[in-house]
């Protein structure tokens, strides 16, 4: 990104190749919509080019990129108000080595998890996606959110607790059992 910032615009193609799938998955889990996710990824790379001068090289590139991505999503969310999150093909393919009834159960749990995630407030959903699906470290998430690592840990814990409660409500099971 430093090269792009310094005027070598062609390097943006390498960044796109390296990061567009991660960004797409991030947005797909946030919005539940493939076409919106594709548009948002394009907007992130457009803004990378537009705001390249703001990249200072300190910290992780991923943190800077996800800060940009959060802003793009926030702007989209404001523009389109509160369109409901849907669950479109968010889950990973089931394991091929599972028996049919195990595969069905796994798919049902995955679907319930995605529904529960979609019911979380956007801040908590975004945090869990960054942490659990995008595999970002707490220090990178702290940099993205502009808070301490301890605050991230507390927020993740609370978000996981809320997700668990919603999951068990949807499944009709008791969260304690």
VOBA-1610 file (N, C-alpha, C; in pm, whole numbers, padded with zeros to 5 digits, always signed):
BEGIN
Unk+00083-00119+00000Unk+00000+00000+00000Unk+00088+00125+00000Unk+00204+00113+00060Unk+00296+00226+00058Unk+00331+00267-00084Unk+00349+00171-00173Unk+00378+00201-00314Unk+00261+00271-00381Unk+00139+00226-00351Unk+00020+00290-00407Unk+00013+00434-00357Unk+00035+00451-00228Unk+00032+00586-00169Unk+00133+00678-00238Unk+00250+00619-00272Unk+00356+00699-00332Unk+00342+00715-00484Unk+00231+00668-00542Unk+00204+00695-00682Unk+00205+00576-00775Unk+00245+00458-00728Unk+00246+00338-00812Unk+00108+00273-00806Unk+00014+00331-00878Unk-00127+00291-00875Unk-00145+00146-00921Unk-00059+00098-01006Unk-00070-00039-01055Unk-00061-00143-00944Unk+00000-00108-00834Unk+00012-00202-00721Unk-00122-00230-00654Unk-00221-00146-00681Unk-00354-00168-00624Unk-00412-00301-00674Unk-00376-00340-00795Unk-00424-00469-00849Unk-00374-00585-00763Unk-00250-00576-00715Unk-00197-00682-00628Unk-00271-00685-00494Unk-00302-00568-00441Unk-00378-00563-00317Unk-00518-00620-00337Unk-00579-00590-00451Unk-00711-00643-00481Unk-00706-00796-00485Unk-00610-00850-00557Unk-00598-00996-00568Unk-00579-01061-00431Unk-00505-00996-00346Unk-00473-01053-00216Unk-00588-01041-00116Unk-00670-00936-00126Unk-00765-00907-00018Unk-00912-00905-00057Unk-00946-00911-00186Unk-01087-00894-00222Unk-01177-01007-00170Unk-01126-01129-00161Unk-01209-01240-00113Unk-01241-01222+00036Unk-01140-01181+00112Unk-01162-01158+00256Unk-01266-01048+00277Unk-01253-00940+00200Unk-01349-00831+00213Unk-01489-00875+00171Unk-01496-00951+00063Unk-01626-01001+00016Unk-01691-01085+00125Unk-01615-01176+00186Unk-01670-01261+00293Unk-01713-01178+00413Unk-01636-01077+00446Unk-01672-00986+00555Unk-01807-00922+00527Unk-01822-00866+00408Unk-01948-00801+00373Unk-02063-00899+00357Unk-02036-01015+00304Unk-02142-01114+00287Unk-02199-01154+00423Unk-02112-01168+00521Unk-02161-01203+00654Unk-02232-01085+00721Unk-02194-00964+00686Unk-02262-00846+00742Unk-02398-00822+00677Unk-02404-00835+00545Unk-02526-00798+00472Unk-02613-00916+00433Unk-02551-01032+00411Unk-02626-01147+00364Unk-02661-01139+00217Unk-02607-01042+00146Unk-02641-01022+00005Unk-02515-01018-00080Unk-02508-01109-00176Unk-02389-01118-00263Unk-02368-00992-00346Unk-02473-00943-00411Unk-02456-00828-00500Unk-02415-00703-00423Unk-02470-00684-00304Unk-02430-00570-00221Unk-02285-00586-00178Unk-02248-00707-00140Unk-02111-00733-00096Unk-02010-00703-00206Unk-02043-00744-00328Unk-01954-00716-00442Unk-01939-00566-00463Unk-02049-00493-00455Unk-02044-00347-00473Unk-01962-00281-00364Unk-01977-00328-00240Unk-01904-00269-00129Unk-01754-00295-00141Unk-01716-00414-00187Unk-01573-00443-00208Unk-01516-00346-00311Unk-01587-00326-00419Unk-01540-00231-00521Unk-01525-00091-00463Unk-01619-00052-00379Unk-01613+00080-00318Unk-01491+00093-00225Unk-01458-00014-00154Unk-01340-00010-00066Unk-01215+00017-00148Unk-01199-00052-00260Unk-01078-00034-00340Unk-01078+00103-00409Unk-01194+00153-00442Unk-01202+00289-00494Unk-01155+00388-00388Unk-01201+00369-00265Unk-01161+00460-00157Unk-01013+00442-00119Unk-00961+00320-00133Unk-00817+00301-00110Unk-00738+00393-00203Unk-00782+00397-00326Unk-00716+00482-00424Unk-00738+00630-00390Unk-00859+00665-00360Unk-00893+00804-00332Unk-00823+00856-00205Unk-00818+00772-00102Unk-00762+00815+00027Unk-00625+00753+00056Unk-00553+00717-00048Unk-00423+00652-00031Unk-00326+00736+00051Unk-00342+00867+00044Unk-00253+00956+00119Unk-00270+00942+00270Unk-00382+00882+00316Unk-00405+00867+00460Unk-00335+00744+00516Unk-00285+00657+00431Unk-00213+00538+00478Unk-00073+00582+00521Unk-00044+00563+00648Unk+00085+00609+00698Unk+00188+00498+00713Unk+00150+00374+00689Unk+00244+00263+00698Unk+00264+00212+00840Unk+00216+00287+00938Unk+00224+00240+01076Unk+00108+00146+01103Unk+00128+00049+01186Unk+00022-00048+01213Unk+00007-00145+01097Unk-00096-00225+01104Unk-00119-00326+01001Unk-00201-00270+00885Unk-00167-00313+00765Unk-00246-00274+00648Unk-00390-00322+00664Unk-00408-00444+00716Unk-00543-00500+00731Unk-00630-00412+00820Unk-00571-00355+00925Unk-00648-00268+01013Unk-00694-00143+00938Unk-00604-00084+00859Unk-00640+00034+00780Unk-00750-00002+00679Unk-00734-00117+00613Unk-00830-00161+00513Unk-00967-00185+00576Unk-00971-00251+00692Unk-01100-00277+00756Unk-01163-00151+00814Unk-01083-00053+00855Unk-01140+00076+00896Unk-01211+00139+00777Unk-01147+00134+00662Unk-01207+00184+00539Unk-01334+00105+00507Unk-01326-00027+00520Unk-01440-00114+00491Unk-01558-00085+00584Unk-01530-00061+00712Unk-01636-00027+00806Unk-01703+00104+00766Unk-01623+00201+00724Unk-01681+00329+00682Unk-01768+00312+00558Unk-01722+00230+00464Unk-01801+00203+00343Unk-01934+00139+00382Unk-01928+00041+00472Unk-02051-00026+00514Unk-02143+00070+00587Unk-02088+00153+00674Unk-02167+00249+00749Unk-02236+00347+00653Unk-02163+00394+00552Unk-02222+00485+00453Unk-02334+00416+00375Unk-02311+00293+00336Unk-02414+00215+00265Unk-02537+00197+00354Unk-02512+00163+00479Unk-02620+00139+00575Unk-02704+00265+00594Unk-02638+00380+00604Unk-02710+00507+00618Unk-02792+00539+00494Unk-02732+00514+00377Unk-02799+00546+00251Unk-02924+00461+00231Unk-02913+00333+00262Unk-03023+00241+00237Unk-03106+00216+00362Unk-03081+00296+00463Unk-03151+00287+00592Unk-03136+00148+00649Unk-03244+00091+00694Unk-03238-00036+00767Unk-03295-00149+00684Unk-03225-00187+00576Unk-03273-00302+00501Unk-03237-00427+00580Unk-03330-00522+00588Unk-03307-00638+00672Unk-03191-00725+00619Unk-03122-00783+00714Unk-03015-00876+00679Unk-03079-01009+00647Unk-03041-01065+00535Unk-03093-01196+00497Unk-02980-01296+00502Unk-03015-01420+00503Unk-02914-01525+00504Unk-02919-01592+00369Unk-02822-01553+00281Unk-02817-01604+00143Unk-02707-01707+00131Unk-02666-01801+00136Unk-02546-01878+00110Unk-02428-01834+00195Unk-02450-01815+00324Unk-02341-01769+00409Unk-02255-01882+00462Unk-02310-01999+00475Unk-02236-02107+00537Unk-02132-02167+00446Unk-02037-02234+00507Unk-01936-02307+00433Unk-01995-02440+00391Unk-01941-02501+00284Unk-01994-02631+00245Unk-01973-02735+00354Unk-02069-02823+00367Unk-02059-02926+00470Unk-01946-03023+00438Unk-01893-03082+00543Unk-01783-03176+00524Unk-01827-03299+00447Unk-01747-03343+00353Unk-01782-03457+00269Unk-01771-03588+00345Unk-01698-03590+00457Unk-01677-03714+00529Unk-01785-03739+00635Unk-01890-03657+00638Unk-01997-03676+00735Unk-02106-03766+00679Unk-02172-03836+00769Unk-02288-03914+00731Unk-02402-03819+00697Unk-02499-03863+00616Unk-02607-03772+00574Unk-02680-03704+00690Unk-02713-03779+00796Unk-02785-03716+00907Unk-02696-03617+00983Unk-02565-03644+00989Unk-02471-03551+01053Unk-02457-03424+00969Unk-02455-03443+00838Unk-02445-03329+00747Unk-02568-03240+00759Unk-02686-03302+00767Unk-02810-03227+00783Unk-02810-03148+00913Unk-02768-03213+01021Unk-02763-03146+01151Unk-02663-03030+01149Unk-02550-03051+01086Unk-02449-02946+01075Unk-02504-02827+00995Unk-02573-02858+00886Unk-02633-02751+00804Unk-02739-02673+00882Unk-02818-02744+00962Unk-02921-02678+01041Unk-02858-02586+01146Unk-02753-02633+01211Unk-02684-02550+01310Unk-02618-02429+01244Unk-02561-02449+01128Unk-02498-02338+01056Unk-02603-02233+01018Unk-02717-02279+00972Unk-02826-02188+00936Unk-02876-02110+01057Unk-02893-02179+01170Unk-02936-02112+01293Unk-02831-02010+01339Unk-02705-02046+01327Unk-02598-01954+01365Unk-02601-01829+01279Unk-02620-01845+01148Unk-02627-01730+01059Unk-02749-01644+01089Unk-02862-01707+01122Unk-02981-01631+01158Unk-02958-01553+01287Unk-02893-01618+01384Unk-02863-01551+01511Unk-02767-01435+01489Unk-02667-01455+01407Unk-02571-01350+01377Unk-02641-01231+01311Unk-02735-01259+01221Unk-02808-01153+01151Unk-02896-01073+01247Unk-02935-01132+01359Unk-03021-01063+01455Unk-02942-00975+01553Unk-02812-00992+01557Unk-02730-00908+01645Unk-02726-00764+01594Unk-02711-00668+01683Unk-02688-00530+01637Unk-02561-00526+01551Unk-02558-00434+01457Unk-02450-00429+01358Unk-02312-00421+01423Unk-02297-00348+01532Unk-02166-00335+01596Unk-02116-00469+01647Unk-02205-00546+01707Unk-02165-00677+01761Unk-02142-00777+01649Unk-02226-00773+01546Unk-02209-00862+01432Unk-02075-00836+01364Unk-02046-00709+01342Unk-01921-00670+01278Unk-01801-00718+01359Unk-01807-00700+01490Unk-01699-00742+01579Unk-01675-00892+01571Unk-01782-00971+01576Unk-01767-01116+01570Unk-01717-01162+01433Unk-01759-01096+01329Unk-01712-01132+01196Unk-01563-01104+01184Unk-01519-00989+01233Unk-01376-00956+01228Unk-01295-01057+01309Unk-01347-01092+01424Unk-01273-01179+01516Unk-01279-01327+01475Unk-01396-01377+01450Unk-01414-01522+01429Unk-01406-01566+01283Unk-01452-01483+01192Unk-01453-01523+01052Unk-01336-01467+00973Unk-01293-01345+01007Unk-01182-01284+00934Unk-01049-01316+01002Unk-01055-01380+01118Unk-00936-01424+01192Unk-00839-01310+01223Unk-00892-01194+01254Unk-00806-01084+01293Unk-00773-01096+01442Unk-00652-01058+01477Unk-00610-01060+01617Unk-00677-00944+01690Unk-00686-00957+01822Unk-00749-00853+01903Unk-00678-00719+01888Unk-00546-00720+01876Unk-00476-00592+01862Unk-00510-00523+01730Unk-00529-00600+01624Unk-00570-00542+01496Unk-00712-00487+01505Unk-00800-00560+01572Unk-00939-00514+01589Unk-00941-00388+01674Unk-00858-00383+01776Unk-00849-00263+01860Unk-00806-00144+01777Unk-00711-00166+01686Unk-00667-00058+01599Unk-00780-00013+01506Unk-00856-00108+01453Unk-00969-00076+01365Unk-01074+00005+01439Unk-01106-00039+01562Unk-01213+00024+01638Unk-01168+00147+01716Unk-01037+00164+01727Unk-00986+00278+01803Unk-01006+00264+01952Unk-00984+00144+02004Unk-01000+00120+02147Unk-00888+00027+02195Unk-00890-00008+02321Unk-00786-00096+02376Unk-00816-00243+02345Unk-00714-00324+02356Unk-00731-00469+02338Unk-00825-00524+02444Unk-00815-00474+02566Unk-00903-00519+02673Unk-01049-00489+02641Unk-01073-00371+02584Unk-01211-00335+02546Unk-01262-00430+02438Unk-01176-00466+02344Unk-01216-00561+02239Unk-01253-00695+02302Unk-01172-00743+02395Unk-01201-00871+02461Unk-01336-00868+02531Unk-01365-00759+02600Unk-01493-00746+02670Unk-01607-00743+02569Unk-01591-00666+02462Unk-01696-00657+02361Unk-01721-00791+02292Unk-01613-00864+02262Unk-01628-00996+02200Unk-01702-01090+02295Unk-01664-01087+02421Unk-01730-01173+02520Unk-01880-01143+02526Unk-01915-01015+02531Unk-02056-00976+02538Unk-02131-01013+02410Unk-02066-00993+02297Unk-02129-01027+02169Unk-02151-01178+02158Unk-02053-01256+02204Unk-02068-01402+02201Unk-02181-01447+02293Unk-02191-01384+02407Unk-02299-01416+02502Unk-02435-01386+02438Unk-02447-01270+02374Unk-02573-01235+02307Unk-02602-01330+02191Unk-02499-01365+02115Unk-02517-01458+02003Unk-02566-01593+02054Unk-02507-01639+02161Unk-02546-01767+02220Unk-02692-01763+02263Unk-02733-01656+02329Unk-02872-01642+02373Unk-02968-01646+02255Unk-02937-01570+02152Unk-03023-01566+02032Unk-03026-01703+01965Unk-02909-01769+01953Unk-02901-01900+01891Unk-02995-01999+01962Unk-02987-02002+02095Unk-03070-02096+02169Unk-03217-02058+02165Unk-03249-01931+02156Unk-03389-01891+02138Unk-03443-01941+02005Unk-03361-01926+01900Unk-03404-01972+01769Unk-03417-02123+01761Unk-03329-02193+01831Unk-03330-02339+01824Unk-03433-02400+01919Unk-03482-02319+02012Unk-03579-02371+02108Unk-03516-02451+02218Unk-03382-02449+02225Unk-03311-02523+02330Unk-03283-02430+02447Unk-03253-02491+02560Unk-03216-02415+02678Unk-03068-02384+02670Unk-03030-02259+02687Unk-02890-02217+02677Unk-02804-02281+02783Unk-02860-02320+02896Unk-02781-02380+03003Unk-02759-02529+02985Unk-02841-02592+02902Unk-02833-02737+02890Unk-02766-02776+02770
//
